[in-house]
Amino acid sequence: MATQSDTDQIQGFGQVSRTTGVIFRYLLMGATMFGIVTLAILLVYVANDAIQPLTADAGWYLVFFVTFVAPTTLVGAYLYRTNVDALKLGLLVVGMLAVTLMFSGGVAIVFVDIVPPLVSLSYAIGLLVPFAAVVLMTKYEDAIPFTARVAATGAIFFLSLFGIPGYYHSIPEMVQKIPVVPTEWVIITLVFGGVVAVVVGQYFARIRENTRAGVVAGVAALAATGAAAVSGMFTGVNPTALAVVAAGAFVPTAAYAGGAALTREEERIGLLLAAVVIGGSLVGAGIVDVLGFAGPQSWVDWQFLTSSHSGTAENAGLYPAIGGSILLMVTVAALSFPLGVGAAVYLEEYAPDNVFTRFIDVNISNLAGVPSVVYGLLGLGVFVTYLGQPTGTVLIGGATLALLILPIVIISSREAIRSVPQDMRQASYGMGATRWQTVKNVVLPEAFPGILTGTILALGRAIGETAPLIMIGAPNVLFNLPTELSSKVSAMPLQVYAWSSLFASEDFYTKAVPAGVVVLLAVLLAMNSVAIVLRNKFESES
Amino acid sequence: MTSNTDDVLSRRKFLIASSAVGVAGLAGCTENNSGGSEGGDSGGSEGGDSDSSGDGSEELSGAIDIAGSSTVFPLATAMAERFQKENSGVNINIQSTGSGGGFANYFCPGDTDFNNASRPIKGEEEDQCANNDITPVELKVATDALTVIVNNDNDFIGEGLTVEQLQTIFSAEEAPTTWSDVNSEWPDEEIEIFGPTDASGTYDYFIEAIIGEEGPGHRQDYSATEQDRTIVQGVEGSEYAIGYLGFAYYSENTDSVQAVPVENDEGNYVEPSLDTALSGEYNPLSRPLFTYPAQESLAEEHVATFARYWMENSTSKEIVADEVGYVPLGDDEQQEMLDKLNAAIEEAN
């Protein structure tokens, strides 16, 4: 039979025409481009509706062309021809500033409107005190039996966080009852700015191999954060928000750029690009303001980002939905990360290869493909109907979304753990380490970037989900940010859905909906870019 | 890095940090008043445009959960938006579930404080609420003209439709598939029907007013949706479509679809409008809209204040008619509702 078909092929060989191959090739290319082009057209359409670039003055375009577009293009082209690595560095700094601005804006929302800084500080202290006690205890590891240490650890954390109701206040309660406290921006500057300053200081101490340089850098970072907050009091911007943004975006970006300037002599020219982009846009904005040229009448503006829903599309905003999405993501990450990574470690490192594990394996892969509406129904059935929780709260929404992405987190964490070379484990065992020590000291640190990348991508999926939130009864319209786990929550995609379906006026459809879509996509792109940068960085290192 | 330099680093840091704390402690301290009130004053301190609330009164705070009719949803949203501006501590959230869906799944189980309805509450719903110790208080909030819409290109219906014709089209009894089945002069084209789901009060009211509670009931082979926008889009997209919804959604889309004049009890074809609904000329499809606060929730001050606020503004032409598109209450009706509400609030306390 084999010889038969061989001769067939040989006979047919002479009749093969090149056209078929060419057509096939272009058909494949068409298939590749079809989805991308369709999506691109849709996005351009939506972005055009949301930002309305054609409504800007010609002068506005001219100013920004001269101050921003032309210099950026020139510097970019020069770098591209001479030094591609420098170009990459410059782009990374610009991207880092954009992404950290977005995320620190989110953190600022949390501190300004959701958890007051004093409350966060009180819990930070409440966690820090027992943590210090535990660290102290490990110093005397040999003197205390293991079970006693475990029990003491548990007890210290419990006493510190919860106290004994009626007899003894927990540390957070005590801190919150102190009669005189620093103002909110001082707390943020010291705690948030302090942590960033320590990190920045250590970074500089390491690259300069000089403790003094680290201290100077750390103090400068703290001072910059404080200065930003103080400037807020004169310009009327909320100082707490400014302190968060300075500590979360400006200081780290500046530190990274500074560090690169000191260590990467070949590529430091790339920072010119960042300077041109940032300087050009600032100068452009200043000139436009002075000359009075009107920019595009974008629906994605400050008002849209900071106000809540309104009956008229012009005044409608996304703020409660943005805050809701942030809280949901925090809840989802807090629930799905330990569960998912725990399951992945068990399955990769501990589980025996038998029928039961293979059964679980197949099920997890299948669960990752289950439609989100089914998870919504699951959340509704388990949390609302069975456990009797109120509908549409942060906790229920977060738990449902966490269930939804749990299989994805498990699968990507397993991939990351599996990619840790077997040799490293063997070496660890060879040095007499136990399996637990190997997992803790070798496998998890090595797999961590991969796990983080997978988790961020999974969170990116969760932030765009609408169906589960509709199923668990999240409200269509909400005017305030949720302040606790049991308050009702809205989310960005849900708000977009509500605008597109419940409000009949054409205005909502052509203004609020595209603006919401643009914001949602921007957040999603920022999350994905963080994941991609992390992955590339650690791939090139290993 | 050796642990020695690490120690030096952290010790220095500690000194610097503690001196900074000391300086800041002198410079930036404030009296702590957030211990008792759960941080209620952290939010609306900036942006000095919202100081309209009375100075003497204590600031209200708390959550108000509202579900129910999609017809009343825009009105509730408009009221909540205004109330929110004056009382930033009150957190109102509104969900559109349909009148029946809201009663059965949210209000009577005790999950929501208000349920909007575009028809009066049913006996079985009252029973369900009573089982959970929820007492609904019926408050009329506006009058709606339930509107039948057809495509803009539809010219064959002429003057309008009679109640009998509507009954023929929407009843399960004959369930005509083409327009010519209803009237032999009309084209032999398939009827595409759009309407709200059976969770909707609009659906219930349509049955009551047109099809009749007895008999075969509403036909089920139609495109049912709780999103009124979908009904407008469906009818806009097909020349031989027909559908019905609340007047507010039609009034936002007068260019996209046309409203069908319906023959009233005097034999005149009347177009739905705020005027004809108010005068009673547009019948039998003009109907009252309600909201049902739970008497138990009215014991909480912020819920009671919001209910009063809604009733006090229920005569506002600006909100109810111009912004949302329903007929506001008359002064007598408003007084009646306020009395009823105040009695309920008193009883709740």
Interface residues (C-beta under 8 A of the other chain):
Chain A: V112 D113 P116 L118 V119 Q176 K177 I178 P179 V180 V181 P182 T183 E184 W185 V186 T189 L190 G194 V198 G201 Q202 A205 R206 T211 G214 V215 G218 V219 L222 N238 S308 H309 S310 G311 T312 P390 T391 G392 G473 A474 P475 N476 V477 L478 F479 N480 T483 S487 K488 S490 A498 S500 S501 L502 F503 A504 S505 E506 Y509
Chain B: M1 T5 V8 L9 R12 K13 I16 A17 A20 V21 A24 G25 A27 G28 C29 T30 E31 N32 S34 G35 G39 S42 G43 E46 A63 D65 S70 F73 P74 T77 A78 A80 E81 Q84 S88 V90 N91 I92 N93 I94 Q95 S96 N105 Y106 D111 Q227 D228 R229 T230 V232 A248 Y249 E252 N253 E323 V324
